[in-house]
Amino acid sequence: MIKEITSANNPYIKDLYKLKEKKYRNLNKRFIIEGFHLVKEAYLKGVLKEVLFVYENDIKDINSSNINFIKVS
């Protein structure tokens, strides 16, 4: 299932922004990676939990029911 976010004021986006700081990454045990190559590598290693994307073509090679997909429009 794909969720869609249409506002930069969405609480989810605000929480992601906080992950720029190390203390929030450590506190939440979450991190951000960018680029298809790194996302695919995380998927193959089994550490991918969520994918935030703009274009659906970006996720065409990642099909898993264990991952939350979030589209930003």
Contact map, one row per residue, 1 for C-alpha under 8 A:
1110000000000000000000000000000000000000000000000000000000000000000110000
1111000000000000000000000000000000000000000000000000000000000000000111100
1111100000000000000000000000000000000000000000000000000000000000000011100
0111110000000000000000000000000000000000000000000000000000000000000001111
0011111001000000000000000000000000000000000000000000000000000000000001111
0001111101000000000000000000000000000000000000000000000000000000000000011
0000111111000000000000000000000000000000000000000000000000000000000000001
0000011111001100000000000000000000000000000000000000000000000000000000000
0000001111101100000000000000000000000000000000000000000000000000000000000
0000111111111100000000000000000000000000000000000000000000000000000000000
0000000011111110000000000000000000000000000000000000000000000000000000000
0000000001111111000000000000000000000000000000000000000000000000000000000
0000000111111111100000000000000000000000000000000000000000000000000000000
0000000111111111110000000000000000000000000000000000000000000000000000000
0000000000111111111000000000000000000000000000000000000000000000000000000
0000000000011111111100000000000100000000000000000000000000000000000000000
0000000000001111111100000000000000000000000000000000000000000000000000000
0000000000000111111110010000000000000000000000000000000000000000000000000
0000000000000011111111011000011100000000000000000000000000000000000000000
0000000000000001111111011000000000000000000000000000000000000000000000000
0000000000000000011111111000000000000000000000000000000000000000000000000
0000000000000000001111111100000000000000000000000000000000000000000000000
0000000000000000000011111110000000000000000000000000000000000000000000000
0000000000000000011111111111100000000000000000000000000000000000000000000
0000000000000000001111111111111000000000000000000000000000000000000000000
0000000000000000000001111111110000000000000000000000000000000000000000000
0000000000000000000000111111100000000000000000000000000000000000000000000
0000000000000000000000011111110000000000000000000000000000000000000000000
0000000000000000000000011111111000000000000000000000000000000000000000000
0000000000000000001000001101111100000000000000000000000000000000000000000
0000000000000000001000001000111110000000000000000000000000000000000000000
0000000000000001001000000000011111000000000000000000000000000000000000000
0000000000000000000000000000001111100110000000000000000000000000000000000
0000000000000000000000000000000111110110000000000000000000000000000000000
0000000000000000000000000000000011111110000000000000000000000000000000000
0000000000000000000000000000000001111111000000000000000001000000000000000
0000000000000000000000000000000000111111100000000000000000000000000000000
0000000000000000000000000000000011111111110000000000000000000000000000000
0000000000000000000000000000000011111111111000010010000000000000000000000
0000000000000000000000000000000000011111111100000000000000000100000000000
0000000000000000000000000000000000001111111110000000000000000000000000000
0000000000000000000000000000000000000111111111110000000000000000000000000
0000000000000000000000000000000000000011111111110000000000000100000000000
0000000000000000000000000000000000000001111111100000000000000000000000000
0000000000000000000000000000000000000000111111110000000000000000000000000
0000000000000000000000000000000000000000011111110000000000000000000000000
0000000000000000000000000000000000000000011111111000000000000000000000000
0000000000000000000000000000000000000010011011111110000000000000001000000
0000000000000000000000000000000000000000000000111110000000000000011100000
0000000000000000000000000000000000000000000000011111000000000000001111000
0000000000000000000000000000000000000010000000011111100000000000001111000
0000000000000000000000000000000000000000000000000111110000000000000011110
0000000000000000000000000000000000000000000000000011111101100000000011110
0000000000000000000000000000000000000000000000000001111101000000000000111
0000000000000000000000000000000000000000000000000000111111100000000000100
0000000000000000000000000000000000000000000000000000111111110000000000100
0000000000000000000000000000000000000000000000000000001111110000000000000
0000000000000000000000000000000000010000000000000000111111111000000000000
0000000000000000000000000000000000000000000000000000101111111110000000000
0000000000000000000000000000000000000000000000000000000111111110000000000
0000000000000000000000000000000000000000000000000000000001111110000000000
0000000000000000000000000000000000000001001000000000000000111111000000000
0000000000000000000000000000000000000000000000000000000000111111100000000
0000000000000000000000000000000000000000000000000000000000000111111000000
0000000000000000000000000000000000000000000000000000000000000011111100000
0000000000000000000000000000000000000000000000001000000000000001111100000
0000000000000000000000000000000000000000000000011110000000000001111110000
1100000000000000000000000000000000000000000000001110000000000000111111000
1110000000000000000000000000000000000000000000000111100000000000001111100
0111100000000000000000000000000000000000000000000111100000000000000111110
0111100000000000000000000000000000000000000000000001111100000000000011111
0001110000000000000000000000000000000000000000000001110000000000000001111
0001111000000000000000000000000000000000000000000000010000000000000000111
